[in-house]
Amino acid sequence: MPVTSAPHPSAPAAEPRRLLWHRLIFGLWYRPVEVLDEARDRSVWGAAAFLSLLSGALGTLGKDSFWGQWEVSPSLALWAMAIGSAVMLFGSLLLGGVTHAIARRLGGNGRFAPTASLFVVLFWTSDLPRLVLDTCLPSGSVPVRAAASVTAAFGCILAVLLIRGQHHLPTRKAMAAVSIQMIAAVVLLKFPPGSA
């Protein structure tokens, strides 16, 4: 009489690998497509808040007014840095929310938290080289403006890839979803009036 083996219970699905901050932030530079695919449907609010506050602090350090205030009162200068970082955080979250809303209006089906938080992360990750250079060089210098141009283009590409993947939109609609706010952010942050 043949012996039939009992069916093996199906193995539980493996949990997705934890996406650590350093793999997310550095991975966007050397393997952006794979990182964005791995980060799909994940919320990264911690990394988004950290990068927004760090970028706000770096942006404040690059201003002559901060160092002038530092010579008068270091505590007031630090308060100004804290306020600037908080404004950057709020503005970044607003930027991510607007991007998500436009993508949904264009037919996208992505969720708010992954889209908005990842948008903030990629925006500030791509801007870090310019911010670092701006802390030690004049804002209108050639290296800073060149870094602003390169990182703006890179940030726009990352944003299109993000919206295309998160919301399952064609490339042209993904570009439309990010174009207005990316252009506004580039003009106001990377090439502010008076920086020439």
C-alpha positions as CSV (number, residue, x, y, z in Angstrom):
1,M,0.0,0.0,0.0
2,P,1.7,3.3,-1.1
3,V,2.4,5.8,1.6
4,T,1.4,9.3,0.8
5,S,3.2,12.1,2.5
6,A,1.2,14.8,4.1
7,P,1.3,18.1,2.4
8,H,3.8,20.5,3.9
9,P,2.3,23.6,5.4
10,S,3.1,26.6,3.3
11,A,6.0,28.5,4.6
12,P,5.2,32.0,5.9
13,A,6.1,34.8,3.5
14,A,9.5,36.4,4.4
15,E,9.2,39.8,5.9
16,P,10.6,42.6,3.8
17,R,14.1,43.6,4.7
18,R,14.3,46.6,7.0
19,L,15.2,49.7,5.0
20,L,17.8,51.5,7.1
21,W,18.4,55.2,6.8
22,H,21.9,55.0,5.5
23,R,20.9,52.4,2.8
24,L,18.1,54.7,1.8
25,I,20.0,58.0,1.7
26,F,23.2,56.7,0.1
27,G,21.4,54.2,-2.1
28,L,19.5,57.0,-3.8
29,W,22.9,58.2,-5.2
30,Y,24.3,55.0,-6.6
31,R,21.3,52.7,-7.2
32,P,18.2,54.9,-7.1
33,V,15.8,52.7,-9.1
34,E,16.5,49.7,-6.8
35,V,16.2,51.7,-3.7
36,L,12.9,53.4,-4.7
37,D,11.5,50.0,-5.7
38,E,12.6,48.6,-2.3
39,A,11.1,51.6,-0.5
40,R,7.8,51.3,-2.3
41,D,4.8,51.4,0.1
42,R,7.0,52.2,3.0
43,S,6.7,55.3,5.2
44,V,10.1,56.9,6.1
45,W,8.9,59.8,8.2
46,G,11.9,59.6,10.5
47,A,14.4,59.9,7.7
48,A,12.3,62.7,6.1
49,A,12.2,64.7,9.4
50,F,16.0,64.2,10.0
51,L,17.0,65.3,6.5
52,S,14.6,68.3,6.6
53,L,16.1,69.5,10.0
54,L,19.6,68.8,8.8
55,S,19.1,70.7,5.6
56,G,17.5,73.6,7.5
57,A,20.6,73.8,9.8
58,L,23.0,73.6,6.9
59,G,21.1,76.3,5.0
60,T,21.2,78.6,8.0
61,L,25.0,78.0,8.4
62,G,25.5,79.2,4.8
63,K,24.0,82.6,5.5
64,D,26.1,85.6,6.5
65,S,23.3,86.9,8.7
66,F,23.6,83.8,10.9
67,W,27.3,84.4,11.6
68,G,26.6,88.1,12.2
69,Q,24.0,87.2,14.7
70,W,26.4,84.6,16.2
71,E,29.0,87.3,17.0
72,V,26.3,89.3,18.9
73,S,24.4,86.4,20.6
74,P,25.1,82.7,20.0
75,S,21.9,81.7,21.7
76,L,19.8,83.9,19.4
77,A,21.6,82.5,16.4
78,L,20.9,79.0,17.5
79,W,17.2,79.9,18.0
80,A,17.2,81.3,14.5
81,M,18.7,78.0,13.2
82,A,16.0,76.0,15.1
83,I,13.3,78.1,13.6
84,G,14.7,77.8,10.1
85,S,15.0,74.0,10.5
86,A,11.3,73.9,11.6
87,V,10.2,76.0,8.7
88,M,12.1,73.6,6.3
89,L,10.4,70.6,7.9
90,F,7.0,72.1,7.6
91,G,7.6,73.3,4.0
92,S,9.0,69.9,3.0
93,L,6.0,68.1,4.3
94,L,3.7,70.5,2.5
95,L,5.7,69.9,-0.7
96,G,5.4,66.2,-0.4
97,G,1.7,66.5,0.3
98,V,1.1,68.7,-2.7
99,T,3.0,66.2,-4.9
100,H,0.9,63.3,-3.7
101,A,-2.4,65.3,-4.3
102,I,-1.4,66.2,-7.8
103,A,-0.4,62.6,-8.6
104,R,-3.8,61.4,-7.4
105,R,-5.6,64.0,-9.5
106,L,-3.8,62.7,-12.5
107,G,-5.0,59.2,-11.9
108,G,-2.4,57.9,-9.5
109,N,-3.2,55.3,-6.9
110,G,-0.4,55.6,-4.4
111,R,-0.7,56.1,-0.7
112,F,0.0,59.4,1.0
113,A,2.6,58.4,3.7
114,P,5.0,56.6,1.4
115,T,4.8,59.2,-1.4
116,A,5.1,62.3,0.8
117,S,7.8,61.0,3.1
118,L,9.9,59.5,0.2
119,F,9.5,62.7,-1.8
120,V,11.0,64.7,1.2
121,V,13.9,62.2,1.5
122,L,14.9,62.3,-2.1
123,F,14.5,66.1,-2.4
124,W,16.9,66.8,0.5
125,T,19.2,63.9,-0.2
126,S,19.8,65.2,-3.7
127,D,20.4,68.8,-2.3
128,L,22.9,67.8,0.4
129,P,26.1,68.4,-1.8
130,R,24.9,72.0,-2.6
131,L,24.1,72.7,1.0
132,V,27.5,71.5,2.2
133,L,29.3,73.6,-0.4
134,D,27.2,76.6,0.5
135,T,28.3,76.5,4.1
136,C,32.0,77.1,3.1
137,L,31.7,79.0,-0.2
138,P,29.8,82.1,-1.3
139,S,26.3,81.3,-2.6
140,G,27.0,82.9,-6.0
141,S,30.3,81.1,-6.6
142,V,30.7,78.8,-9.6
143,P,31.0,75.5,-7.6
144,V,27.8,76.2,-5.6
145,R,25.8,77.2,-8.6
146,A,27.1,74.2,-10.6
147,A,26.2,71.9,-7.7
148,A,22.8,73.5,-7.6
149,S,22.2,72.8,-11.3
150,V,23.4,69.2,-11.1
151,T,21.5,68.4,-8.0
152,A,18.3,70.1,-9.2
153,A,18.3,67.9,-12.3
154,F,19.1,64.8,-10.3
155,G,16.3,65.6,-7.8
156,C,13.8,66.0,-10.6
157,I,14.7,62.7,-12.1
158,L,14.4,61.0,-8.7
159,A,11.0,62.6,-8.1
160,V,9.7,61.4,-11.5
161,L,10.9,57.9,-10.8
162,L,9.2,58.0,-7.4
163,I,5.8,59.2,-8.6
164,R,5.9,56.9,-11.6
165,G,6.5,53.9,-9.3
166,Q,4.3,54.8,-6.3
167,H,1.3,55.9,-8.3
168,H,1.7,53.7,-11.4
169,L,1.6,56.7,-13.7
170,P,3.2,57.1,-17.2
171,T,6.4,59.2,-17.2
172,R,4.7,62.3,-18.7
173,K,2.1,62.4,-16.0
174,A,4.7,61.8,-13.3
175,M,6.7,64.7,-14.7
176,A,3.5,66.9,-14.6
177,A,2.9,65.9,-11.0
178,V,6.3,67.1,-9.8
179,S,7.2,69.9,-12.2
180,I,5.5,72.9,-10.6
181,Q,6.7,72.4,-7.1
182,M,10.2,71.2,-8.1
183,I,10.6,74.3,-10.2
184,A,9.4,76.6,-7.4
185,A,11.6,74.9,-4.9
186,V,14.7,75.1,-7.2
187,V,14.1,78.8,-7.8
188,L,13.5,79.7,-4.2
189,L,16.0,77.4,-2.5
190,K,18.8,76.6,-4.9
191,F,18.9,79.9,-6.9
192,P,17.3,82.4,-4.5
193,P,17.0,86.1,-5.6
194,G,20.2,88.0,-4.9
195,S,22.5,84.9,-5.0
196,A,24.0,85.8,-8.4
